[in-house]
Amino acid sequence: MLLMFVFFCYLSPVLSFNLLLAPTRHSSLCSFASTFEDIDLSTPLLNSTTSEPVSLLSLLSSPSTKTITIFSTYASDFNNIEYAQRLTHYLPLLESKGVTKCNMIINGSPTQCELFRSLVSLPSSVTIISDPSGICGQKFGVNLGWRSDDDSLSPYFKLYMMLFGFGAWATLPSVIGGYIGNPFKPQPWIETAMRDNIVKRRFPTNGLTLDSDNLIISNKFSELPLVGSWPRRPLELATLRLQNMIGISFQNWSELLPSNLNLLTQLGGCVVLDSNANEIYKFMDRGICDVCNFEKLLEEI
């Protein structure tokens, strides 16, 4: 498993460069909360910090503000890690757009959720909801992964096949995008997340130079010839993903593994609701490493 993830998330530049990241999807205004009115919660949803039960419907919207809710994956999953890192960086900009209520629903126990919070330095202002069953994401309509209803196959084998794009077509374009960068669209969250990983001594630590106060002095990727001035530089995101893989996912694999292994292949998504619980932005993950582009989200809300 280790070699497989290393190959696909960091060591596969020979893959075709003509695959492009697809844009996020935007949904028209509609009543959203009614989607969850008949949800069957055999396992109660818990606030991971207090371990107290929470009402999903009250969580999803607020009469006085916009709300973003991330229907995430299991705690050590790549997509879950990137959602938390992106959300952490963009919290001030979301607030400037009137989004002051932020939720993350993670397919894990309260203990796993809080361990994850500490690993990625997710601010306490973000409410993490423990959903070990994954039912919230399923009701939201997330991709359940390749052959999710085939119990004859190992969940690990299904996850392996998804790395090739089976049941998750955007995996390879998303992985390749981490290598080739983007000369047009910035992703400043990458530098923020990489800095946090370097402070926590997660290999590799040479992408940024920090001062004694852990402030960024220089970005080594900006020194690349010809492409160093790109808004998103080649190899920058791939390096962050290597840090995440080794320093977060693999080092805490057993502690963060979902109790239901079928959740290994379940993807996630996110939604922004206005104060009347109307949907104003929605995104569904289409593959491993394919999560919501918050730059696009901010443009559309």
NORRATA-V814825 format. One line per field, one symbol per residue. phi: phi as a letter, one per 40 degrees, with the letter a starting at -180 (. if undefined). A space follows every 10 residues. Layout:
phi = ???
//
This chain:
phi = .ccccdccba bbcccdcccb ccccbbbcda cbdcdbcbcc bcbccbcccb gccbcccccc aacbacbbbc ccbccccdcc ccdccccdcc dccccccgcb bbbbcbcacd ccccccdccb fcdcccccbc bccgcccccc hcccgcfccc ccbcdccccd cccchcgacc ccdcccdccc gacbbcbccc ccccdcccdc gcccbbcbbb cccgcccabc cccccgbccc dbcdgccccd ccdccccbcc cbdccbcccb ccccbccbia abbccbgccb aaabdbicgb bcccccdccc b
//
